[in-house]
Amino acid sequence: MEDKKWDLAALASIPLIMTLGNSMLIPILPLISQQLHVGPFQVSMLITVYAIVAILLIPIAGYLSDRFGRKVVIVPSLAIAAAGGAVSGAAAWMSSGMTTYWIILAGRLLQGIGAAGAFPIVLPLVGDMFKEEDDVSKSLGIIETSNTFGKVLSPILGAALAIVLWYLPFLAIPVLCVLSLLLVLIFVKAPKKKNSGDMTIRQFLADTRNILREKGRWLYAIFAVGGISMFILFGVLFYLSETLEMEYNLHGVIKGLVLAIPLAVLCLASYAAGKWIGKHKKRMKWTGFAGMGLLTLCLIITGFSSQIVFVISFFSLCGAGIGMALPCMDALITEGIEQKQRGTITSLYSSMRFIGVSLGPPAVSLLMKTNHWVLFGVMAAISAVGGLLTLFAVKPEQDKTDTPQARTEPAAGGWMMREKAR
């Protein structure tokens, strides 16, 4: 792992910058609405269009990475994301009226296309790069930490840049993407790809269907846990953001700093979990289950009081639970699929996480019209489903720690998960 620390640092820049490129805009949406003279629905489309196009294209990017190589997909994707950010920034800088809004929206669509082939392809590439399972788990923990750190930094940085110029966050996106692109070009040495370029799409789809048929029980469970975790994270962040602004009159950087508290706890938990689980698959399962259990318990407790310090304190513990669970899910799915299909399967997992991100805020906005207990009771019930799936559907094989050995690719039937005898 030590000899690939620069490769890993360059790859870790991708989730950091992709997260900044989207989440920096969330705290300044009211300001964008004011500057462009558009309503809440129209300004929310700047986030929605980005998310929808990414969700649709992530599986295609995963397939292309399996067929032609990870780096071959990541590099042009970062360039497309940079171009999309540049289009939005230039429109905000040089045009006016509704024309500005539509050009910015087109730029965000282009940015979503690029995002689909960037961060989601990092997960399978990390799985390809390392032979030792312990190194894969630690590296995925670092990647997840970088992703979370982007969430910590984005509300603060977005608000700070908008103080200077309201469209400066748009202009920052291409700069950040180009920086990440250069790091990948210079430092990332993708492992030689096994020859699968002659595989037809029909053969590839047949193999993917076979994997989902053979391993669907645990794969679908992990897909669901990833989606549930992001649904709850972004849903409760939306609740906190609205509450801080409407009831406590906190705005801009100050609000961003408060939102960063639970995200910072999540960030630390992700890093610690990645180091703790190592190559032990049983430990991955039980750490993930403990994380979902902690998340469920803290959501239930949060429902008993709407006092803001109480809510932030227990949501910080919720962040710790999510931070424990996600690196375990990342490692289980990355290490459990052989290289030639790893990009496609992990991209489906990334799509589910993206769906959770997209659905969380609107669902919570509807639940906020009920009462505090109903909101957090529903969230706790959804989290409990994720915990039960981790407990009963995710069944790793017995760890083989008697003799240390390098990781080998799983056989066609799969070595990581124990299926019920037919």
Rosetta blueprint (number, residue, H / E / L):
1 M L
2 E H
3 D H
4 K H
5 K H
6 W H
7 D H
8 L H
9 A H
10 A H
11 L H
12 A H
13 S H
14 I H
15 P H
16 L H
17 I H
18 M H
19 T H
20 L H
21 G H
22 N H
23 S H
24 M L
25 L L
26 I H
27 P H
28 I H
29 L H
30 P H
31 L H
32 I H
33 S H
34 Q H
35 Q H
36 L H
37 H L
38 V L
39 G L
40 P H
41 F H
42 Q H
43 V H
44 S H
45 M H
46 L H
47 I H
48 T H
49 V H
50 Y H
51 A H
52 I H
53 V H
54 A H
55 I H
56 L H
57 L H
58 I H
59 P H
60 I H
61 A H
62 G H
63 Y H
64 L H
65 S H
66 D H
67 R H
68 F H
69 G L
70 R H
71 K H
72 V H
73 V H
74 I H
75 V H
76 P H
77 S H
78 L H
79 A H
80 I H
81 A H
82 A H
83 A H
84 G H
85 G H
86 A H
87 V H
88 S H
89 G H
90 A H
91 A H
92 A H
93 W H
94 M H
95 S L
96 S L
97 G L
98 M H
99 T H
100 T H
101 Y H
102 W H
103 I H
104 I H
105 L H
106 A H
107 G H
108 R H
109 L H
110 L H
111 Q H
112 G H
113 I H
114 G H
115 A H
116 A H
117 G L
118 A L
119 F H
120 P H
121 I H
122 V H
123 L H
124 P H
125 L H
126 V H
127 G H
128 D H
129 M H
130 F L
131 K L
132 E L
133 E H
134 D H
135 D H
136 V H
137 S H
138 K H
139 S H
140 L H
141 G H
142 I H
143 I H
144 E H
145 T H
146 S H
147 N H
148 T H
149 F H
150 G H
151 K H
152 V H
153 L H
154 S H
155 P H
156 I H
157 L H
158 G H
159 A H
160 A H
161 L H
162 A H
163 I H
164 V H
165 L L
166 W L
167 Y L
168 L H
169 P H
170 F H
171 L H
172 A H
173 I H
174 P H
175 V H
176 L H
177 C H
178 V H
179 L H
180 S H
181 L H
182 L H
183 L H
184 V H
185 L H
186 I H
187 F H
188 V L
189 K L
190 A L
191 P L
192 K L
193 K L
194 K L
195 N L
196 S L
197 G L
198 D L
199 M L
200 T L
201 I H
202 R H
203 Q H
204 F H
205 L H
206 A H
207 D H
208 T H
209 R H
210 N H
211 I H
212 L H
213 R H
214 E H
215 K H
216 G H
217 R H
218 W H
219 L H
220 Y H
221 A H
222 I H
223 F H
224 A H
225 V H
226 G H
227 G H
228 I H
229 S H
230 M H
231 F H
232 I H
233 L H
234 F H
235 G H
236 V H
237 L H
238 F H
239 Y H
240 L H
241 S H
242 E H
243 T H
244 L H
245 E H
246 M H
247 E L
248 Y L
249 N L
250 L L
251 H L
252 G H
253 V H
254 I H
255 K H
256 G H
257 L H
258 V H
259 L H
260 A H
261 I H
262 P H
263 L H
264 A H
265 V H
266 L H
267 C H
268 L H
269 A H
270 S H
271 Y H
272 A H
273 A H
274 G H
275 K H
276 W H
277 I H
278 G L
279 K L
280 H L
281 K H
282 K H
283 R H
284 M H
285 K H
286 W H
287 T H
288 G H
289 F H
290 A H
291 G H
292 M H
293 G H
294 L H
295 L H
296 T H
297 L H
298 C H
299 L H
300 I H
301 I H
302 T H
303 G L
304 F L
305 S L
306 S L
307 Q L
308 I H
309 V H
310 F H
311 V H
312 I H
313 S H
314 F H
315 F H
316 S H
317 L H
318 C H
319 G H
320 A H
321 G H
322 I H
323 G H
324 M H
325 A H
326 L H
327 P H
328 C H
329 M H
330 D H
331 A H
332 L H
333 I H
334 T H
335 E H
336 G L
337 I L
338 E L
339 Q H
340 K H
341 Q H
342 R H
343 G H
344 T H
345 I H
346 T H
347 S H
348 L H
349 Y H
350 S H
351 S H
352 M H
353 R H
354 F H
355 I H
356 G H
357 V H
358 S H
359 L H
360 G H
361 P H
362 P H
363 A H
364 V H
365 S H
366 L H
367 L H
368 M L
369 K L
370 T L
371 N L
372 H H
373 W H
374 V H
375 L H
376 F H
377 G H
378 V H
379 M H
380 A H
381 A H
382 I H
383 S H
384 A H
385 V H
386 G H
387 G H
388 L H
389 L H
390 T H
391 L H
392 F H
393 A L
394 V L
395 K L
396 P E
397 E L
398 Q L
399 D L
400 K L
401 T L
402 D L
403 T L
404 P L
405 Q L
406 A L
407 R L
408 T L
409 E L
410 P L
411 A L
412 A L
413 G L
414 G L
415 W L
416 M L
417 M E
418 R L
419 E L
420 K L
421 A L
422 R L
